[in-house]
Amino acid sequence: MDVLVTGGAGFIGAHLCRALRGASEGGRLIVLDNLSTGIASNLAGVADVDVVVGSVLDQRLVDKLVSQCEAVVHLAAIPAVARSLDDPRATHDVNVTGTLEVLDAARAHGTYVIVASSSSVYGRGASLPTSEDHPTRPASPYAASKLAAESYALSYGRSFGLRVLALRFFNVFGPLQRADHAYAAVIPAFVAAAVSGQPLLVHGDGTQTRDFTYVGDVSAVLAEAVARGVTSDLPVNLAFGSNTSLLALIEELEAAVNRPLAREFGPIRSGDVHDSRANSARLRSLFPAVRPTSLRDGLAATVDWFRGDALRPTIAAAR
């Protein structure tokens, strides 16, 4: 099967490309990435991947690439809540208009599309664990852009019969996730500080909870969805119902590095939600064979990568 991965040089995209190559007997694998947050070296060792440097806002380019593929996994986005607060317009343009470009091309060529959404669409005060039927109250421009993107995808499915799957990602972490910018997610920021001997900066009091999801599990779900052409006319949470506070995360990280870690507490970041935990029933019904990696094993692999070691093969083997 020929597959296009937008944002394929990014953290999740690069893992997905490895999963697709590991599961596929052939077919083209095309990556479209403008390399604004993705890094070409993330794809080192991935066999027979065609990397096209360009934007999802380039209508002609998107149409050309989609026309050559049977499936598109649309991961390209401007990530992070904080970044969207700094530049809401850019976040909208890429995350919403870019998604429309992909959907219009897919509609024209009958191409299957997976669209990446986010747990941030639920906003603050959601009941836990949160099911996909829960009201959405985006608390940031990023969350609003993700809700708009998934809504467009599902509406194209209902209006035009386009085969679509909209997945709401929850706090994905693992090797290749960058910590060298102001918008870094919490786990890479904590791990980078831990391995370099710096104190961990905690925004808020550390009682916030998250449903941390290992990137290998996310890529396994995406690869299986591509292989089977899984569709849904409703959004699907991509997480497994874990509930870990930042303080508990630090304790797990201390076990991974085998020493206590200093902490500094600062103000909570604007747009962040306090608690997040998925109801995973819909995901498990669609992907019953996927087994989640434990936070401990995922953290160990992440620490190894930050220390410069190779990706741990035991993680993939354990799923």
C-alpha positions, 0 to 999 in steps of 0.5 A: 500500500502506498502511504503519505504521512504528513509531518512524517519527520516529526516525533510521532511521524518518524515512529509511524514510518518505522512501524509502517515499514515494519508491517508492510511488504512493500508500497511507497512511503512518502513523507511531507514535512516543512521541517519547522519542527520535524527533523530529517534525521528522525527518519535515519534508517527508515528504508525507502522513504521519499521525503518531500520538503513542503507545506500542507498549505501548498494545495497543488503539492498536497493534491499531487502527493495524495493522488499517488497514495491509498492512505494518508496519515495527517500528523502535520500541525503546529503543536503545543498550547503555549505556541498557539497562545503566542500565534493563534493565526498560524496555528489555525492556518496550519492545523485547520486550513492544512487539514482542509487541503488534505481532505479536499485532495483525499475527496478528489482521489478517494484516499483514506485519511487518518487525522490526528486530533487532541485530548485538549478539545475537552478543555477544563473540568472534564469528568474522568475518565473522559469519553468521546461523547463528553462536551468539548470546551477548548481552552486554547487556540490549539485545542480549538484548531484540533476540534475544528480539524477533526470536525471537518474530517468527520463531516467529510465522511458524513457528507461525501462518504470519505473514509476517515478516522479521527484520533484524539491523542493524549500526552504522547511521549517517547524517544525522538521527542524534543526538549530543546525549545520553549514549548517542550512537553512535560516528559521530554523536559523532565527527562532532559533536565534529569539526565543533565543534572538540572532541577525539574521545572514543575508548572503548578503544584504537580498534582495535575494528572495526565494519561501518558501514552507511549509513542510506540503504542500510538504508532502501532494503532496508526499502522494497524488502522492503515493496514485495515482501513479502520474508519469511524463516524465518531472521534476516538480517544487514543490512550489507555486510561492511565492517570498519573500526576506529575509528582508520581511521574517524577517518582517514576523518573527517579527510579529510571535514573536511580537517584533523587531529582531536584524540583522547582515549582512555577506558575501553571501555564495558561491554557493547560488543563488540570486533569486528563484521562481517557475512556478507552472503550471505543479504542479497544473495541476498534483495536483489541490486539493493541496492548499499552506499554507501561509508563515505567518501560516507556520512561526507561526507553526515553531516558536511554534515548536522551542518554544517546542509546539506541531505541530499546527493542524490548519495548516493541517486543513487549507489546 
